Amino acid sequence: MSQSNNSGILEKFVNTVMGVKTLNQQQSPDKPIATTQELDIRAVLVYKLGTILQIVVMVLVLLGMEKLVMLIDNNSFFPAWFSTLLTGLFFALLSIRSRMFSLLDNTRSGQTYDQIIRPRWAPPPLAFPIVWMIIAVLRVISSVLVWQQMNHQFLVLPLILFVVHLALGDTWNTIFTVERRLGAAVPVVILGPWLSAVVVTAIYWQTNPIAGMTLSFSCVWLTVAAVLVLRIWQLNGSEPLYPLKLTPVEK
C-alpha cells in the first residue's frame, strides 16, 4: 500500500514539475479527424510561423539576460556567484517551460500516448516526464558550462542553437501530442528535436567537452523517442508523412 502511495506521490510531483496534465485535469473534447489525404497547408504555415516566432522571442530573452547579467557582474553589491545562480535558474525555466514562449498549443498530456497502439517495448507514460526532468537538469548544467566558457555571454551560437532545439521540440509536441498527427510527427521528430539535439551537443562539445558529454544523454533518449514515434506511426495506420486536413467531429 505504501509503495503504491509513494508511486502516486512521485507521479504527482513529476507531472507538476514538468507541467503534464493528468487524467482528471484533461478535457476530452471531440477531436477533429482526417477525412481526406489532402495536405493541410495552413497547418504547415502555422507550425513554421509559430516556431520562428518562438525562436525570435527566446533569442530576445537571451539578449535581455545578457544585459542583466552584465549589470550584475559590474555591480560590486552582488556576490560573484549570484550571476551563475541566476543563469542556472534561467536555463532551468527554459528547459522545463520553453513552451511559455510559443504561440502554438503545447499542452503536455499523456492522452495521446494512452489512446494509441504502442509497441510492447514502449516505456510507460510516467517514464517520459521523469526522463525529461533528468534531461532538463543536464541541459542546465551543460548550458551554464557553455555560458561560463563564453565569458558570461548569452547571445552566442551554442545557446542560440539550444533555444532553436527547444522551439523545434515544442512544435513537435503540438503536432504529436496535441493534434495527434502521427504521420507528420515522424519526419518532424527526426529533422527537428533529434537532429537539432545532435547539432547542439556537437557544438557544446566543441565549446566545452564536459558540457557536450553532459548533454549527450539527450541524444540517446531522442534516438529512442524517434524510433518509438516511427513504430507508433506504423502500428496506427501509417498515414501520410505530412499534416492532413482535419474535419471536426459532429456530436
N, C-alpha and C positions, 0 to 999 in steps of 0.2 A: 504493500500500500504506500509506504514512504517512498519507495523507488518511483512509483507512478506519480506521486506528488512532486518529487524532485524533477522528474522529466517534464511535468506540466509547468513548473516554475521556470525551468531552463528555456522551454519553448516560448513562454510569455516574455521572458527577458530578451531573448534573441530577436523575436519579432518586433518588440518595442524599439530596441536599439536600431534595427535595420529598417523600421517603418513598414513592415509587412502586415497587411490586413489579414486577420484571422477569419474563420468561417462566420462567426456571429457579427463581424464588422462588415462583411462583404454584402453588397447588394447584388441581386441576381436578375437584372432586367433581361428581357428577351433580346438576345444578341442578333445582330444582322447576319445574314448568311450569303454566301456566294451562289448566285443562280446562273451565272454565265462564266465563260473563260476570258472575259474581256479585261484588259489591263486597266486598273484604276489610276489614271494619270494624275488625278487630283491628289490621291494619297501619296504618290511619289513626290510631287511638288511640296506637299505639306511636310513630309519626312525631311526632305533636303533643306527646306527653309527653316524648319524647326531646329534641325541640327546646326545649321550655320549660325542662326541667331544665338543659340545656346553657347556655341564656341566663342562668338564675339563678346557676349556678356561675361563669360568666365575669364577671357583674356583681359577685359577691362577691370575685372575684380583683381586679377594678378597685378595689374598696374597700380591699382589702389593700395594693395598690400605692400607693394614695393615702396611706395611713397610713405606709407605709415611706418613701416619698419625702419626706413631711412631716418625718419624723425626720431624714433625711439633710440636707435643706435647713436644718434648725435646728441642725445639728451642725457646728461650725466645723472639725472634724477632716477632713471631706471637702471636696475642691476643688469649685468652683462647677459644673464641667462634669459631675461624677460622676452626678448625678441624671438629667441628659439622656442620658448614655450608658446608664444602667440602663434608662431608659424606652424608648430605641431598641431595646435587646435584648429587652425585654418585648414590644413590638409586633411584633418580628421573630418571636418564638416564637408569638404569637397568629396572625400572618398565615400562617405555614408549617404550624403544627401545632395549629390550633384544635380539631381532631378529638380531641385527647387529653382534652378536657373533655366529649366526647359519650359517651352510653351506647349509641348505635347502632353498628353495624358500618360503619366508614368507611374500609375498606381502599382505598388508592389503587392502581389496577391498570389496565393497558391491555387487559385480557382482553375486556371487553365491546365496547370500541371496535374491537378487532381482528376480532371474530367477527360483527359485524352488517354489513348493507349500508349503505354510505355514499355520499353524492353525490360526483361527480367533483371538486368544488371543496373537499372536506373536507381540512383540514390533516392532515399526517402525525402519527402518535401522539407523536413526540418534541416536536412544536411545543407541545403543551399544558403539560407541566411547565416548559418554557423560558419561555413566556409568563406562566405563573402565578408563576414565580420573579421575573420582572420586576415583575409586579403587586405581589408581596409587598414588594419594595423601595419601590415607590411608596406602598404603604399605610403603611409605616414612616415615610417622610418626611412624608407628609401628616398622619398621626396625631400625630407629635411636634410638628409645627407647631400643630396644634389644641390639644394639651396645653399648649404654651407660651402660646398665646393665652388659654387658660382658667386661667392662673396656677397651672400645675402640678397641676390637679385632674383626676382620672380619672373620678369619678362624675358626669359631666355628659352632657347629652342627646346631643351628637355622638358621643361614644365609646361610650355605651350602644347607640345605633343601629348603630354599627360592629360590636359583638360580636353583635348580633341578625343582621346581614347575614352574618357568618361562620357562625353556627349554621344559618341557612337554607341556606347553601351546602353545609354538611356533610350536612344531611338530604337535599338533592337528590342528593348523591353516593351516599348509601346507596340511594336509590330507583333511580337510573340505573345506576351502575357496579357496585354490589354485587348488587342484586336484579334488575337488568335489566327494570324495569317501564317500558318505553318510552312507554306511554300516559300514565301518571301523571306521568312526568318532564316532559311538555310544560307543563301548567299550573303545576307547581311551579317550574320554572326561570323562568317569566315572573313569577309572583306572589311568588317567593322571591328568589333571587340577583339577578335582573335589576332588579326594581322596588326592592328594598332598596338596591342599588348606586346607583341614581338618587337615592333619598332621601338616602343618606349623602353622596354627592357634593354635592348641593344644600346640605345643612346645613353641610358642611365649607366650601363656598364662601362661605356667609354668615358663618361664623366667621373664616375666613382665605382670601381669594381664591386665594392661591398653593396652599394645601392642596387646595382644590376642583379647581383646574386640574390638579394633580398626580394626583389620584385619578380624573379624568375618563376616563383611558385604560381603566380597568377597565370603565366603562360601554360603551365601544366594543367591547371584547372580549366582554363578556357579551351584547351585542346579536348579535354574530356567532355566539356559542355557542347562544343561544336559537333562532336561525334554523336552525342545524345540528341541534339536538335535534328541532325540528319536522319538518325534512326527513327525518331518520333514522326518525322515527315513521311518516311517510308511506310510506317505502320498505320498511319492515319489517312491513307488515300493518295499520297504523292501528288498533291495538287500542283499546278504550275508554279515555277520558282519566281513568281512576281506577284505583287498585290492585286487580287481580283476585285472587281466591283462588287460591293455588298448591297444587299437589299434588306431593309428592316423587316423583321418577322411581325406579322399582324396577329394580335391577340384574338 
